Amino acid sequence: MLNTIVSRRSALKAGLSFSLAASMPVRSLLAAPKKTEFLLRAEPARVALAGKAHPNTSVWSYNGQVPGPEIRARQGERLKFIVENRLDEETTVHSHGLRMPNAMDGVPHVTQKPIMPGETFTYEFDVPDAGAYWYHPHSNSAEQIGRGLSGPMIVEEREPIEVDRDITWVLDDWRLTSNAAISDDFGNRMDAGMAGRLGNTVTINGRVPDAFQVRAGERIRLRLINTTNARIFGLDFGGHRPRIIAYDGQPVEPHEPPGGRIVLGPAMRVDLVIDMTNEPKNSFPVVDRFYPSQTYKLIDVVYSDKPPLRNSPLTSSIRLPVNTMPEPGIERALRHEIAFRGGMMSGMSGGMMGGGGMMGGMMGRMMSGKGMWTINGVAFEGPVMEPLLKLERGRSHVLTLRNETAWYHPIHLHGHSFRVIARNGRKTRYREWQDTVLIAPREAADIAFVADNPGDWMFHCHIAEHLAAGMMGIVRVS
Ligand SMILES: [Cu+2]
């Protein structure tokens, strides 16, 4: 069972708000009309993560809040944000999923010098594509993200679909002690070699959730963003028929979730349209069923007693306008094989590098503290390494990603979105654009894209503990 330490009633009393506080990001009045500016201060803070019945939790925050302030822009605008480092260690900010020039990608020692304590760094780039994204550090990621450094980034369509409310849920997962303090066992080898740092307290927009208030008849666009280190969600919106309209911010043919569950690995996003088709005063739990032995209720969808907003659901289209990614030519694409290996309980794939036999290699790496995971035989020990893959710029490429481990991995490529065109050799139904693809144990996924963005791009598992333990490499586009 998920050990939720929190009083749900206290979370409700605390005034659960699903619109993120808009006070801190400053829309500069002096800026040109199409430039949106924000200030992000990375700093320690204390927040009521677990509710009033528990002590506040010391976190690392942007602008004193968890999650960080919502960065919101319109498609085609120029986005600028200044990061001020008030932590005691270096940091950077990576804008996950946005396509931008390499120098703005926020990877320490690869695309920029780290931002040292007391320093600032300005990120500025155009946002070509609408969608739901997020930002987080790429320095000491497991601890910095695990202590609270992340925030949502929303790029609005020029012509959005018709909904009554557009709501973002930043989903996070915390490992808290009985005093609601963040457990400081970052970097432990069990997390690194297995499922990553799973916590015991799940929050929505920085609070343990209780009720999501809705009105009968309304149509809600719900943007889900998984900012956890390691937790995979499999959400069941019982009593409703949510339709997925975007993965990782990118439009997809609207469809009901396969198997009835919305699955999100770390770093992944899903946009839903949900028509609130039930009667007033009803209540429906949203249940996370991803880990079969750890099913728990995330939140209740609670209908107010107001009469229905309308008698039958809106009929306007929920199909999002397409974004700007170039279409890969599969026939002419260059093909590449990528194998992910390592971790505990991986059987024959566990110790193929470093000699020493199956368990020997694994144990040896664990004892030595070196990488437990490899990509094509190499564990990232950074910060600067030879690229694991060099892609010819302007060409279409298909990468077959083989998960030869016993664990799930959400694999993320910087600087590009890709189509997921096949799984285990079978074509996918929606050929969805993603920037992070969740690959099951022993599964293979084929991804296709045009390598149109020059630079050295990180390619890594987004389970932060796997990334820290070697599951990262560089893809060079030139
Ligand atoms: Cu992984």
Residues whose N, C-alpha, C, O or C-beta is under 5 A from the ligand:
A	BS01	CU	Y408 H409 P410 C461 I463 H466
